Amino acid sequence: MTELHEGSDFAVGTSKPRLLGILGPGLITGASDDDPSGIATYSQAGAQFGYALSWTMVLTYPMMVAVQEISAFVGRTTGHGIAGNLRRHYPSWILRVGVALLLIANVINLGADLGAMGDSVRMLFGGPPLAYVVAFGLGSGLLQIFMRYSRYVAVLKWTTISLFAYFGTVFMVHAPWGEVARGVFIPSISLDKDFITTFVALLGTTISPYLFFWQSSEEAEDERVIPERQPLIDAPEQAPAAMRRIRLDTYVGMAFSNLVALAIMITTAATLHVHHVTDIETSSQAAEALRPLAGNAAFAIFAVGIIGTGLLAVPVLAGSAAYAVGEALKWPVGLGRKPMEAKAFYGTLAIATALGTALNFTPLDPIRALFWSAVVNGVLAVPILVMIMYVASNKRVMGRFTISRPLKILGWITTFVMALAAIGMIVTSVI
């Protein structure tokens, strides 16, 4: 008889994981990383610099894997998300700073993503974009609040399929693959202000604070809804299977994320850049610019991809904000709970979504904030990464499961690179 561990993700006596059962928080996190804000950033990088920044997708992959794996280990080991562990083990001011930074970044991102989704529907079908913004915001909130958790996770997994649209556009634009290969494997670096700002934006959209909080909280959430799982500090015998599952889930999810990002950069470099269209402020603008250069099919696929990834990213943004606030204030949290069991948690989720929606009715024009929301994430990620590294290395928090030396080194390297890039951007902007 086969004994199952990790909620049937792995069977004892076999090293073969059941892939569909394993892919969860890591896959959803990676796919939601390619949100409309990310699409706008990748499009701008390809349009303005051609293939010159493609190498960043190789650079950021191990950094993304390390940070997301660390975040997942924190949740799986302790049974609490990042905010919950900050509250339990660190001074309150650290928690307040971390949650405040996350909320600022998430609300801006929510507004920008919802605006881009509404604009994409307008381009495809016509009609008022603000009406679509409200519909997307309302629909996303209702699904999170009232759909059963296991079914909702399945919906998020299937939504990731929409990102395959961008692999389709690559083969429609006839990219020069020799030039692409040089851009991917031979780094090109410039001290130009726009180059450094775009580099920071690329870091910020691939290594975003909301992704850390989301994956950590989802690991803790799965422990609550899967009876076989317990926090590793209480059930250390589950650690080997849990760590293998998390590692594979994260490796696959982050690889998928960066391949999609690279496809977007190649698409816009092969079309917009070569035709000297170098100023792309929104993802929908990138889709519109593709129409005369790559045809209606490429335009439609690109626009549909924006809508699909927005449907995935909006609940992740709102959910990570609600988890962080709820854990910080000791509320019952979790999408696996019924609405009346976690009223404050779901209320926060709804408020975050409503604030993001409301931004589209202000003069701030969050649709044009897509690129700059990635820059904001790149700057705000630095102090949050410092907090996460201290949490994951603390034996009082993680017990015997503090992160390994390779993960610790790569995590601190990531933090240093993010900080150096942010400082470089500030310096070049002032000079």
CORGI-V105296 format. One record per residue. N is the residue number from 1. RES is the residue in one small letter. PHI is phi in degrees with one decimal (999 if undefined). OMEGA is omega as a letter, one per 30 degrees, with the letter a starting at -180 (none if undefined). NEAR is the number of other C-alpha atoms within 8 Angstrom. Layout:
<<N	RES	PHI	OMEGA	NEAR> <N	RES	PHI	OMEGA	NEAR>>
//
This chain:
<<1	m	999	a	2> <2	t	-89.2	l	5> <3	e	-92.9	a	6> <4	l	-102.8	l	10> <5	h	-124.0	l	12> <6	e	55.0	l	11> <7	g	63.1	l	10> <8	s	73.1	l	8> <9	d	-72.4	l	13> <10	f	-131.6	l	15> <11	a	-106.4	l	13> <12	v	-64.2	a	9> <13	g	93.2	l	4> <14	t	-135.1	l	7> <15	s	-99.1	a	7> <16	k	-92.8	l	6> <17	p	-77.2	l	10> <18	r	-86.5	a	8> <19	l	-57.1	a	6> <20	l	-64.9	l	5> <21	g	-76.2	a	8> <22	i	-80.1	a	12> <23	l	-66.7	a	12> <24	g	-150.7	a	10> <25	p	-55.0	a	11> <26	g	-67.6	l	16> <27	l	-64.3	a	15> <28	i	-64.4	l	13> <29	t	-62.7	a	14> <30	g	-62.2	a	14> <31	a	-68.2	a	16> <32	s	-68.5	l	13> <33	d	-63.7	l	13> <34	d	-89.6	l	16> <35	d	-77.7	l	14> <36	p	-54.6	l	16> <37	s	-62.7	l	17> <38	g	-64.8	l	16> <39	i	-60.4	l	13> <40	a	-62.5	a	16> <41	t	-66.7	l	16> <42	y	-64.1	l	13> <43	s	-65.0	l	15> <44	q	-63.4	l	14> <45	a	-61.3	l	12> <46	g	-69.0	a	18> <47	a	-68.5	a	18> <48	q	-82.1	a	11> <49	f	-117.2	a	11> <50	g	62.7	a	15> <51	y	-94.6	a	13> <52	a	-66.7	l	10> <53	l	-107.7	a	14> <54	s	-61.5	a	13> <55	w	-61.6	a	13> <56	t	-63.7	l	11> <57	m	-71.0	l	12> <58	v	-73.7	l	10> <59	l	-62.3	a	8> <60	t	-77.8	a	11> <61	y	-58.3	l	11> <62	p	-63.1	l	9> <63	m	-68.2	l	12> <64	m	-60.4	a	11> <65	v	-58.3	a	11> <66	a	-62.0	a	11> <67	v	-66.5	a	12> <68	q	-72.0	l	13> <69	e	-66.0	l	11> <70	i	-61.9	l	11> <71	s	-60.3	l	15> <72	a	-64.4	l	14> <73	f	-60.9	l	13> <74	v	-59.9	a	16> <75	g	-65.9	a	17> <76	r	-70.5	a	15> <77	t	-75.3	a	11> <78	t	-99.5	a	14> <79	g	79.1	l	13> <80	h	-134.3	l	13> <81	g	-75.4	a	18> <82	i	-62.0	a	15> <83	a	-62.7	l	16> <84	g	-62.5	l	12> <85	n	-72.7	l	13> <86	l	-62.4	a	14> <87	r	-65.6	a	12> <88	r	-77.6	a	6> <89	h	-127.8	a	8> <90	y	-132.7	l	9> <91	p	-57.3	a	8> <92	s	-63.2	a	8> <93	w	-66.5	l	6> <94	i	-64.6	l	10> <95	l	-61.8	a	13> <96	r	-61.8	l	8> <97	v	-62.6	a	8> <98	g	-60.9	a	12> <99	v	-68.3	l	13> <100	a	-62.6	l	8> <101	l	-61.7	l	9> <102	l	-63.5	a	12> <103	l	-63.5	l	9> <104	i	-58.7	a	8> <105	a	-63.9	a	13> <106	n	-68.4	a	12> <107	v	-65.6	l	13> <108	i	-61.4	l	13> <109	n	-62.8	l	13> <110	l	-59.3	l	14> <111	g	-60.2	a	16> <112	a	-64.8	a	18> <113	d	-66.6	l	16> <114	l	-62.8	l	15> <115	g	-62.5	l	15> <116	a	-66.2	l	15> <117	m	-63.6	l	15> <118	g	-62.0	l	14> <119	d	-68.1	l	10> <120	s	-67.9	l	13> <121	v	-63.9	l	13> <122	r	-60.0	a	11> <123	m	-64.7	a	9> <124	l	-80.3	a	8> <125	f	-126.2	a	6> <126	g	80.8	l	7> <127	g	99.2	a	5> <128	p	-78.7	a	7> <129	p	-64.1	a	11> <130	l	-65.9	l	10> <131	a	-64.0	l	8> <132	y	-67.6	l	11> <133	v	-58.3	l	14> <134	v	-62.6	a	9> <135	a	-63.8	l	8> <136	f	-64.9	l	12> <137	g	-62.6	a	13> <138	l	-65.7	a	9> <139	g	-63.2	l	8> <140	s	-62.6	l	11> <141	g	-62.1	a	12> <142	l	-65.7	l	9> <143	l	-63.3	a	9> <144	q	-65.0	a	10> <145	i	-77.4	a	10> <146	f	-110.6	l	8> <147	m	-84.6	l	9> <148	r	-59.0	a	7> <149	y	-56.3	a	9> <150	s	-61.1	l	7> <151	r	-71.3	a	8> <152	y	-66.3	l	11> <153	v	-61.7	l	9> <154	a	-62.3	l	8> <155	v	-61.2	l	8> <156	l	-62.3	l	10> <157	k	-60.5	a	11> <158	w	-68.6	l	7> <159	t	-64.0	l	11> <160	t	-61.0	a	14> <161	i	-60.9	a	7> <162	s	-58.9	a	10> <163	l	-71.2	l	12> <164	f	-64.6	l	10> <165	a	-55.9	a	11> <166	y	-74.6	l	13> <167	f	-68.7	l	10> <168	g	-66.1	a	9> <169	t	-65.7	a	13> <170	v	-58.0	a	13> <171	f	-82.6	l	8> <172	m	-91.9	a	8> <173	v	-103.3	l	10> <174	h	54.5	a	7> <175	a	-70.8	l	10> <176	p	-78.4	a	7> <177	w	-67.2	l	6> <178	g	-64.4	l	6> <179	e	-67.5	l	8> <180	v	-61.0	a	12> <181	a	-60.9	l	9> <182	r	-63.1	l	8> <183	g	-66.1	a	14> <184	v	-77.0	a	15> <185	f	-106.2	l	8> <186	i	-119.5	a	8> <187	p	-60.3	l	10> <188	s	-120.0	a	8> <189	i	-123.6	l	4> <190	s	-136.0	l	6> <191	l	-93.4	l	7> <192	d	-61.7	a	7> <193	k	-58.1	a	9> <194	d	-65.2	l	6> <195	f	-62.6	a	9> <196	i	-67.3	l	13> <197	t	-61.6	l	10> <198	t	-66.2	l	12> <199	f	-61.8	l	11> <200	v	-62.2	l	16> <201	a	-62.3	l	16> <202	l	-64.2	l	15> <203	l	-62.2	a	13> <204	g	-68.2	a	15> <205	t	-88.0	l	16> <206	t	-95.2	a	12> <207	i	-122.4	a	14> <208	s	-102.4	a	14> <209	p	-55.1	a	12> <210	y	-64.4	l	12> <211	l	-68.8	l	12> <212	f	-61.2	a	13> <213	f	-66.1	a	15> <214	w	-64.1	a	13> <215	q	-66.0	l	15> <216	s	-63.2	a	17> <217	s	-68.3	l	15> <218	e	-69.7	l	11> <219	e	-63.0	l	14> <220	a	-65.6	l	15> <221	e	-63.0	l	12> <222	d	-61.1	l	9> <223	e	-64.9	a	14> <224	r	-74.5	a	9> <225	v	-100.6	l	7> <226	i	-106.0	a	8> <227	p	-57.6	a	8> <228	e	-69.1	a	8> <229	r	-92.6	l	11> <230	q	-135.2	l	10> <231	p	-54.3	a	12> <232	l	-63.6	l	13> <233	i	-66.2	l	11> <234	d	-98.2	a	6> <235	a	-134.2	a	9> <236	p	-62.0	l	7> <237	e	-66.0	l	6> <238	q	-82.4	a	12> <239	a	-60.8	a	9> <240	p	-57.8	l	7> <241	a	-67.2	a	11> <242	a	-63.2	a	10> <243	m	-68.5	l	9> <244	r	-64.8	a	8> <245	r	-63.5	a	12> <246	i	-60.1	a	13> <247	r	-63.5	a	9> <248	l	-66.0	l	10> <249	d	-57.2	a	14> <250	t	-71.8	l	15> <251	y	-58.2	a	10> <252	v	-68.2	a	11> <253	g	-61.6	a	15> <254	m	-72.2	l	16> <255	a	-63.8	l	10> <256	f	-59.9	a	11> <257	s	-58.9	a	12> <258	n	-75.0	l	11> <259	l	-67.5	l	9> <260	v	-63.7	l	13> <261	a	-58.5	l	13> <262	l	-64.1	l	11> <263	a	-61.4	l	12> <264	i	-66.1	l	14> <265	m	-63.2	l	16> <266	i	-64.5	a	15> <267	t	-59.2	a	13> <268	t	-74.6	l	16> <269	a	-67.0	a	16> <270	a	-76.1	a	13> <271	t	-117.9	a	13> <272	l	-68.5	a	15> <273	h	-62.7	a	15> <274	v	-68.6	l	9> <275	h	-102.7	l	6> <276	h	63.6	l	7> <277	v	-95.1	a	10> <278	t	-114.4	a	10> <279	d	-115.0	a	7> <280	i	-114.8	a	12> <281	e	-97.0	a	12> <282	t	-136.9	l	14> <283	s	-66.2	l	16> <284	s	-68.0	l	12> <285	q	-64.6	l	9> <286	a	-62.7	l	13> <287	a	-62.3	a	13> <288	e	-63.5	a	9> <289	a	-67.7	l	10> <290	l	-70.9	a	14> <291	r	-55.9	a	12> <292	p	-72.8	a	7> <293	l	-96.7	a	8> <294	a	-121.7	l	12> <295	g	99.1	a	9> <296	n	-65.4	a	8> <297	a	-65.2	l	8> <298	a	-63.2	l	13> <299	f	-58.6	a	14> <300	a	-65.0	a	10> <301	i	-63.8	l	12> <302	f	-61.6	a	12> <303	a	-66.8	l	14> <304	v	-62.9	l	11> <305	g	-60.7	l	13> <306	i	-61.3	a	16> <307	i	-65.5	a	13> <308	g	-62.8	a	12> <309	t	-71.1	l	17> <310	g	-65.0	l	14> <311	l	-61.9	l	11> <312	l	-84.2	a	15> <313	a	-74.9	a	13> <314	v	-58.8	l	14> <315	p	-66.1	l	11> <316	v	-68.1	l	12> <317	l	-62.6	a	13> <318	a	-66.8	a	14> <319	g	-66.0	l	10> <320	s	-65.3	l	13> <321	a	-64.6	a	16> <322	a	-66.6	l	14> <323	y	-61.1	a	16> <324	a	-62.8	a	14> <325	v	-65.7	a	12> <326	g	-62.7	l	13> <327	e	-66.5	l	14> <328	a	-64.9	a	13> <329	l	-101.7	l	6> <330	k	63.6	l	7> <331	w	-81.8	l	10> <332	p	-64.7	a	10> <333	v	-126.5	l	11> <334	g	133.1	l	9> <335	l	-71.2	l	9> <336	g	-80.6	l	10> <337	r	-88.6	l	9> <338	k	-74.9	a	9> <339	p	-53.1	a	9> <340	m	-75.6	l	5> <341	e	-85.9	a	7> <342	a	-144.3	a	13> <343	k	-61.3	a	8> <344	a	-67.8	l	9> <345	f	-60.8	a	15> <346	y	-68.9	l	11> <347	g	-64.2	l	8> <348	t	-64.0	l	11> <349	l	-59.1	a	13> <350	a	-65.8	a	10> <351	i	-65.4	l	8> <352	a	-60.5	l	12> <353	t	-65.6	l	15> <354	a	-64.8	l	9> <355	l	-64.6	l	10> <356	g	-61.3	l	15> <357	t	-63.2	a	15> <358	a	-63.6	l	9> <359	l	-57.6	a	12> <360	n	-73.3	l	16> <361	f	-104.2	a	8> <362	t	-108.6	l	7> <363	p	-68.6	a	5> <364	l	-66.2	l	6> <365	d	50.6	a	10> <366	p	-63.0	l	12> <367	i	-59.7	l	12> <368	r	-80.6	l	9> <369	a	-89.3	a	12> <370	l	-55.9	a	19> <371	f	-62.6	a	14> <372	w	-73.5	l	8> <373	s	-66.5	l	13> <374	a	-68.0	l	18> <375	v	-62.8	l	15> <376	v	-58.8	l	11> <377	n	-60.2	a	15> <378	g	-62.7	l	18> <379	v	-78.6	a	12> <380	l	-70.1	a	12> <381	a	-64.7	a	13> <382	v	-61.6	l	11> <383	p	-64.1	l	8> <384	i	-68.8	l	10> <385	l	-62.2	l	9> <386	v	-59.1	l	10> <387	m	-60.1	a	10> <388	i	-63.6	a	10> <389	m	-63.0	l	11> <390	y	-68.1	l	8> <391	v	-61.5	a	12> <392	a	-70.2	a	14> <393	s	-99.7	a	10> <394	n	-92.7	a	10> <395	k	-66.9	l	9> <396	r	-64.6	a	6> <397	v	-89.2	a	10> <398	m	-99.8	a	15> <399	g	61.8	a	9> <400	r	-80.4	a	6> <401	f	-106.6	l	9> <402	t	-59.7	a	10> <403	i	-63.7	a	10> <404	s	-68.3	a	6> <405	r	-59.8	l	6> <406	p	-58.8	l	6> <407	l	-65.4	a	10> <408	k	-63.4	a	11> <409	i	-63.3	a	8> <410	l	-67.1	l	11> <411	g	-63.8	l	12> <412	w	-71.7	l	10> <413	i	-61.4	l	8> <414	t	-59.1	l	10> <415	t	-60.4	a	11> <416	f	-64.7	l	8> <417	v	-62.0	l	8> <418	m	-61.5	a	14> <419	a	-66.3	a	10> <420	l	-62.8	l	8> <421	a	-65.1	l	11> <422	a	-64.6	l	11> <423	i	-63.8	l	8> <424	g	-60.9	l	9> <425	m	-63.2	a	12> <426	i	-63.8	a	8> <427	v	-63.9	a	8> <428	t	-67.6	l	10> <429	s	-75.6	a	7> <430	v	-79.8	a	5> <431	i	-68.9	none	4>>
//
